[in-house]
Amino acid sequence: MNLYFTYLLVIFCVIYVDCRSASDLGTIPKISRCHNEEIGYLKIGEQKKPANSCAMYKCFERGTVQIHKCLNMEKRMKPNCSVVKGNNSLPYPDCCPKLRCSLASD
C-alpha cells in the first residue's frame, strides 16, 4: 500500500512539473523586429531596399528576414541579346538588370 501511494505521488509530481513547464511557455517574449547585417533592424512586416544594391528585405513574425534579389541575367543570355545594367536608385525590382534582344537577321 505504501509503495502504491509513493507511485501515485511521483506521477502527480511529474504531471505538476510538466504542467508548470508548459505554462511557462507563455512568458516567452514576442519578437518585434528582425536583424540583418546588411540593413540593420526592421520592424515586423517592414520592407527595405538598401541604397547600394538592388534587393528587397522583408521582416517576418518569427524574426526571419526574406531577401529578394535580381535574377542572374548572364545565365539567361540568348543569341542576339545583351544585358542592360540595372539602376540601384530605382525601387526593387525596377532596379534589376534586363535583357535587351534584337531580332535575328537571316
C-alpha positions as CSV (number, residue, x, y, z in Angstrom):
1,M,0.0,0.0,0.0
2,N,2.8,2.4,0.9
3,L,4.5,1.6,-2.5
4,Y,1.3,2.4,-4.3
5,F,0.9,5.7,-2.6
6,T,4.5,6.6,-3.4
7,Y,4.0,5.7,-7.0
8,L,0.9,7.9,-7.2
9,L,2.7,10.8,-5.6
10,V,5.6,10.5,-8.1
11,I,3.1,10.6,-11.0
12,F,1.3,13.6,-9.6
13,C,4.7,15.5,-9.1
14,V,5.7,14.7,-12.7
15,I,2.4,15.9,-14.1
16,Y,2.5,19.0,-11.9
17,V,6.1,19.9,-13.1
18,D,5.2,19.2,-16.7
19,C,2.1,21.5,-16.5
20,R,4.2,24.2,-14.8
21,S,6.8,24.0,-17.7
22,A,4.0,24.3,-20.3
23,S,2.6,27.3,-18.6
24,D,6.0,29.0,-18.5
25,L,6.0,28.9,-22.3
26,G,3.6,31.8,-22.3
27,T,6.3,34.1,-20.8
28,I,8.5,33.9,-24.0
29,P,8.9,37.4,-25.2
30,K,7.3,38.3,-28.5
31,I,9.7,39.1,-31.3
32,S,9.1,42.7,-32.6
33,R,11.9,43.1,-35.1
34,C,14.4,41.3,-37.4
35,H,18.1,41.9,-37.8
36,N,20.3,41.6,-40.9
37,E,23.9,42.7,-41.2
38,E,23.4,44.5,-44.5
39,I,20.3,46.6,-43.4
40,G,20.3,46.5,-39.6
41,Y,16.9,46.3,-37.9
42,L,13.4,46.1,-39.4
43,K,10.1,46.0,-37.7
44,I,7.8,43.0,-38.3
45,G,6.1,43.5,-41.7
46,E,8.6,46.2,-42.7
47,Q,10.3,46.1,-46.1
48,K,13.5,47.9,-47.0
49,K,15.7,48.3,-50.1
50,P,19.3,49.1,-49.4
51,A,20.6,52.2,-51.3
52,N,23.7,50.4,-52.6
53,S,22.1,47.3,-54.1
54,C,19.1,46.0,-55.9
55,A,17.3,43.8,-53.4
56,M,14.3,43.9,-51.1
57,Y,14.4,42.7,-47.5
58,K,11.2,41.9,-45.6
59,C,10.9,41.1,-41.8
60,F,8.5,38.3,-40.7
61,E,6.9,37.5,-37.3
62,R,9.5,35.0,-36.1
63,G,12.4,37.4,-36.7
64,T,13.3,35.9,-40.1
65,V,14.3,38.1,-43.0
66,Q,13.3,37.2,-46.5
67,I,15.6,38.6,-49.3
68,H,14.5,39.1,-52.9
69,K,17.3,39.7,-55.4
70,C,17.6,40.0,-59.1
71,L,17.9,37.0,-61.4
72,N,21.4,36.4,-62.9
73,M,20.9,37.6,-66.5
74,E,24.2,36.2,-67.6
75,K,22.8,32.7,-67.2
76,R,19.7,33.7,-69.2
77,M,21.6,35.0,-72.2
78,K,20.4,34.1,-75.7
79,P,21.8,34.8,-79.1
80,N,21.4,38.4,-80.2
81,C,20.9,39.6,-76.6
82,S,22.8,41.8,-74.2
83,V,22.5,42.6,-70.6
84,V,21.4,46.2,-69.7
85,K,22.9,47.2,-66.4
86,G,20.4,47.9,-63.6
87,N,20.0,51.2,-61.8
88,N,20.3,50.9,-58.0
89,S,18.5,54.3,-57.5
90,L,15.2,52.7,-58.7
91,P,12.9,50.7,-56.5
92,Y,13.1,46.9,-56.5
93,P,12.5,45.1,-59.0
94,D,12.8,48.0,-61.4
95,C,16.5,48.3,-60.5
96,C,17.3,44.8,-61.8
97,P,19.4,44.3,-65.0
98,K,17.4,43.4,-68.1
99,L,17.9,41.5,-71.3
100,R,17.8,43.6,-74.5
101,C,17.4,41.4,-77.5
102,S,17.4,42.3,-81.2
103,L,15.6,40.5,-84.0
104,A,17.8,37.9,-85.6
105,S,18.6,38.7,-89.2
106,D,19.0,35.9,-91.7
